[in-house]
Structures are given as C-alpha cells and as structure tokens.
Amino acid sequence: MLVKAVREYARSELIELDREWDRTEESCSSHFEHLYEMGLMSLRVPESLGGLECPMLPYAAIIRELAYASPSIAVNIAVHNMVCDIVRRFAREEIRDAMLTRLATPGNLSAFAISEPDAGSDPAAARCRAEKTDGGWRLHGAKMWVTNGITGRWFCVLVRTGNSGTSKDFSMLLLDAHQDGVERLAIKGKMGIRASETAEMNLDGALVPENHLLGEFGNGLQIALASLDGGRIGIASQAAGIANACLDEMVSYARQREQFGRPIAEFQAIQWMIADSRVELSAAQALIDRAAWLRDNERPFTTEAAMAKLYAGEAANRIAYRAVQVHGGYGYCHEFRVEQLYRDARITTIYEGTSEIQRYVIGRSLLNGGS
Ligand SMILES: Cc1cc2nc3c(=O)[nH]c(=O)nc-3n(C[C@H](O)[C@H](O)[C@H](O)COP(=O)(O)OP(=O)(O)OC[C@H]3O[C@@H](n4cnc5c(N)ncnc54)[C@H](O)[C@@H]3O)c2cc1C
C-alpha cells in the first residue's frame, strides 16, 4: 500500500517540482516537511519510536518510485534512512532510542560524511581527525561531497583517531552540526541531481560528546563499509527509478513521433532499443530484490549489493542514452525530460562506490573463495 501511495504521490506531485528545481538548482529541502508527514524520513526507524520499520524489499521499491519522479529526493531520503540504520545498529543504548525518535521528526535531517578532498574511493586516506578532550572529541579537518550537507543536522563522520597505519585508526562519530566549529559550503554547478544538496564541510574544533561514538572505538572504517552495503541497495534503486522513467518516456515518444509517414515505434531499430532497456531494467530489479531479500533475512549481502549497484547504475546510463537517442534532437533539449534524466543517471555509477570499486568488491569476494 505504501509503495502504491508513494508512486501516486511522486508521479502526480514531484515530477514538475523536480524539473523546476533542476532548472533553478534550488534545494528540494523545502519539501522535506511533507516527506516527514508521509513517514518517508523514518522508513527505517522502528515503529515503537515513531517510524515505519519498513523492510528493505519495499524500502527499495519506495526509493525507486521516488527516483522515477525526483532522483534528488530519492537520494536524500536514502541517505537519511541509511543514517537511521547506522544509529539503530551502532549507537550507544543510552542515546539510541532518543536519537531515532529525533531522526523521525522534522528538523533532524541527517548525512553521511566519509569522503574528503583527497579521500574518495580510498576512505582510509581520510585525514579529518578527532582529538580527545574532556567528555568527548574535538574534530578538525574537511569533509567533501556531503549529501544533505546544508540542511542536515546529524552527521555520521568518519574521523582519524589513531596513527598505527592500520584499519583501526578510524572511528565513526555522530556530530550535531548546529554548533560553532562547523562550516558548510554548498557545492553548486552539478551535472545532475541538482536539487540534492551537496556540501563541503570544514570542522574546526566542533565537539562530539563521548556517548556519540558509533560502534567501537577504532571500528569506524568497518562501520562505514558495512553501512555502504545497505546504502548501495538504495542507490541501485535510485538508478532503477531513473531507468524506468527513461523507458516510459521512450515508449511514449516512439508512439507519437512520426517519420517516413509512420510512428517511429514501427521501426525495428527503435523497438530494439526499447526491448533492450526493458530487459536490462528487469535484470537490475531482480538483482536489487535479491540483495534486499538477503538483507531482510539477515544473510550476507555485500557482494549482491555491489552487483545490484554496479548493474543498475550502468544499465540506467545505457537506458538514459537510448532514451535520448529515441528522442533525436528533441532529447538534447531541456524541454524534454530525458535530457535531465540522462544527466541525473550519471551519478549512479560514481557515488557510494564507483563501478570500478563495485567490481573490486565482487572480484575480491570470488577470489577469496566466495560464490
Ligand atoms: C553528488 C555527489 C554526492 C555525494 N555524496 C556523498 C556523501 O553523502 N557522503 C560521502 O562521504 N561522499 C559522497 N560523495 C562522494 C563519492 O562517494 C565519491 O565521489 C566517490 O566515492 C569517488 O571518489 P572520488 O570522487 O574521490 O574519485 P576517486 O576515488 O579519485 O576516483 C577517480 C577514478 O579512479 C577510479 N579508481 C579509484 N580507485 C580505484 C581502484 N582501486 N581500482 C580501480 N579504479 C579506481 C575510480 O573508480 C574513478 O574512476 C558524493 C559525490 C557526489 C559527486
């Protein structure tokens, strides 16, 4: 029922808004209050704490439906819900329930800050550091590319807390960005998902209390990587939503555009582009559902999530390419939605691990004896 309700809402209300946000580069955060009311900002929060406690399989379908209409809103919701998952799994018991209740309440958007100017695919190159102080840590350094980074209040931040040269040198902290010592600067001029806030963040002595340590001290890198496994199901679903929108645009345009005295839908070349896109979208969806099902059933899903993200992201780009091709010159103009979808699709093979990193994850698993 919820997937259906989101589908109706997204298709009737979000498409035109998203088109306008893309043109003006305005943040879609003005719309978040409504998303909270619908329960979409607390999909992964337990019911007892005001959330919807949505399993991963329908969650992935909801992200796909949102992405069909607004890829920007889809990623904002996916990141916020990923942070809810992190808090649920790793926050200290004394703050966990209160924090999850807050995350389900407007004014408490969250973000996931791993990347830095010189640390992207290799998070272990992170230099942002936490210095121990009375009752907590003081953070110094810079984070880059933070989704939800301007409006967000709660940030999962990967920080360096050791210098042993091992993976144990990092911890994950939950930072309240409403304090001195936190500067956020909007990154403008993005190719796509232009309504999604992306920020650069400078930390100069911001304080994180002791009980805001997530997981064990020194386990930050493992927490970041484990969180990304779940996040990748969200991004794969975002890609599937974009691909689905491209496919529908392609079919509709092919039926009405005439050349050589007949609809271009009658040309086999056009039919094949539509057919290939349909098959690839279904294959992507099957991989996403498989990864989500494994996660819901508490089975290992790292490789399956990487496969879903790799395939869905690459397929979305191929499908968006074909959608523009079917539209001919019109597809090259902003007036037709495929032009935007083509740009929006591009990010899905880059963030939460590039396609090259997904291949690395999948290959490493096989080479280490996995299936
Ligand atoms: C719009 C947007 C939103 C984002 N949101 C967030 C966010 O909310 N939080 C966050 O922490 N980060 C976020 N990111 C950062 C994103 O996750 C990184 O951009 C991504 O991980 C790639 O890192 P990089 O850009 O530094 O590229 P690099 O790591 O410098 O990679 C450059 C190229 O080298 C390749 N490469 C790197 N290492 C290898 C390797 N070992 N083998 C093969 N090829 C390799 C890459 O695949 C890529 O093609 C966001 C980025 C963007 C653009």
The ligand as a MOL file (V3000), in Angstrom:
LIG
                    3D

  0  0  0     0  0            999 V3000
M  V30 BEGIN CTAB
M  V30 COUNTS 53 58 0 0 0
M  V30 BEGIN ATOM
M  V30 1 C 26.7820 14.4250 -5.9700 0
M  V30 2 C 27.6580 13.6490 -5.0440 0
M  V30 3 C 27.1830 13.2850 -3.7900 0
M  V30 4 C 27.9980 12.5860 -2.9020 0
M  V30 5 N 27.5510 12.2920 -1.6360 0
M  V30 6 C 28.4180 11.8050 -0.7200 0
M  V30 7 C 28.0420 11.6620 0.6650 0
M  V30 8 O 26.8980 11.9440 1.0520 0
M  V30 9 N 28.9700 11.2340 1.5510 0
M  V30 10 C 30.2360 10.9180 1.1800 0
M  V30 11 O 31.0180 10.5350 2.0360 0
M  V30 12 N 30.6290 11.0030 -0.1250 0
M  V30 13 C 29.7380 11.4470 -1.0620 0
M  V30 14 N 30.1320 11.5680 -2.3740 0
M  V30 15 C 31.4890 11.1950 -2.7640 0
M  V30 16 C 31.5330 9.9300 -3.6120 0
M  V30 17 O 31.2270 8.8170 -2.8320 0
M  V30 18 C 32.9220 9.8820 -4.2700 0
M  V30 19 O 32.9190 10.8770 -5.2830 0
M  V30 20 C 33.2380 8.5210 -4.8410 0
M  V30 21 O 33.4080 7.5720 -3.8160 0
M  V30 22 C 34.5110 8.5560 -5.7070 0
M  V30 23 O 35.5500 9.2080 -5.0660 0
M  V30 24 P 36.3460 10.3790 -5.8280 0
M  V30 25 O 35.3350 11.2980 -6.4050 0
M  V30 26 O 37.3440 10.9400 -4.9050 0
M  V30 27 O 37.0470 9.6500 -7.0270 0
M  V30 28 P 38.4380 8.8500 -6.9640 0
M  V30 29 O 38.4500 7.9080 -5.8250 0
M  V30 30 O 39.5630 9.8420 -7.0520 0
M  V30 31 O 38.3690 8.0020 -8.2960 0
M  V30 32 C 38.6980 8.5450 -9.5790 0
M  V30 33 C 38.6490 7.3800 -10.5830 0
M  V30 34 O 39.6120 6.3810 -10.2170 0
M  V30 35 C 38.9860 5.1280 -10.0720 0
M  V30 36 N 39.6180 4.3490 -9.0140 0
M  V30 37 C 39.9370 4.7590 -7.7550 0
M  V30 38 N 40.4860 3.7540 -7.0730 0
M  V30 39 C 40.4860 2.6720 -7.8820 0
M  V30 40 C 40.9000 1.3060 -7.7540 0
M  V30 41 N 41.4260 0.8310 -6.6110 0
M  V30 42 N 40.7510 0.4770 -8.8140 0
M  V30 43 C 40.2060 0.9440 -9.9780 0
M  V30 44 N 39.8110 2.2110 -10.1690 0
M  V30 45 C 39.9320 3.0570 -9.1370 0
M  V30 46 C 37.5310 5.4610 -9.7180 0
M  V30 47 O 36.6520 4.3860 -9.9830 0
M  V30 48 C 37.2970 6.6640 -10.6050 0
M  V30 49 O 37.0020 6.2360 -11.9000 0
M  V30 50 C 29.3110 12.2220 -3.2980 0
M  V30 51 C 29.7760 12.5720 -4.5780 0
M  V30 52 C 28.9760 13.2890 -5.4320 0
M  V30 53 C 29.5270 13.6940 -6.7790 0
M  V30 END ATOM
M  V30 BEGIN BOND
M  V30 1 1 1 2
M  V30 2 1 2 3
M  V30 3 2 2 52
M  V30 4 2 3 4
M  V30 5 1 4 5
M  V30 6 1 4 50
M  V30 7 2 5 6
M  V30 8 1 6 7
M  V30 9 1 6 13
M  V30 10 2 7 8
M  V30 11 1 7 9
M  V30 12 1 9 10
M  V30 13 2 10 11
M  V30 14 1 10 12
M  V30 15 2 12 13
M  V30 16 1 13 14
M  V30 17 1 14 15
M  V30 18 1 14 50
M  V30 19 1 15 16
M  V30 20 1 16 17
M  V30 21 1 16 18
M  V30 22 1 18 19
M  V30 23 1 18 20
M  V30 24 1 20 21
M  V30 25 1 20 22
M  V30 26 1 22 23
M  V30 27 1 23 24
M  V30 28 2 24 25
M  V30 29 1 24 26
M  V30 30 1 24 27
M  V30 31 1 27 28
M  V30 32 2 28 29
M  V30 33 1 28 30
M  V30 34 1 28 31
M  V30 35 1 31 32
M  V30 36 1 32 33
M  V30 37 1 33 34
M  V30 38 1 33 48
M  V30 39 1 34 35
M  V30 40 1 35 36
M  V30 41 1 35 46
M  V30 42 1 36 37
M  V30 43 1 36 45
M  V30 44 2 37 38
M  V30 45 1 38 39
M  V30 46 1 39 40
M  V30 47 2 39 45
M  V30 48 1 40 41
M  V30 49 2 40 42
M  V30 50 1 42 43
M  V30 51 2 43 44
M  V30 52 1 44 45
M  V30 53 1 46 47
M  V30 54 1 46 48
M  V30 55 1 48 49
M  V30 56 2 50 51
M  V30 57 1 51 52
M  V30 58 1 52 53
M  V30 END BOND
M  V30 END CTAB
M  END
